[in-house]
Amino acid sequence: INHSFMPIFISVIPKLDFINKWFS
């Protein structure tokens, strides 16, 4: 994975986890 893309990828994971918890 491109290093410039990694921070975005890492920052998106908690958001997806938060949405998953919020909808469940």
Summary of the structure (lengths in Angstrom):
residues: 24
radius of gyration: 10.7
end to end distance: 30.3
largest distance: 32.4
contacts: 39
relative contact order: 0.15
helix: 75%
strand: 0%
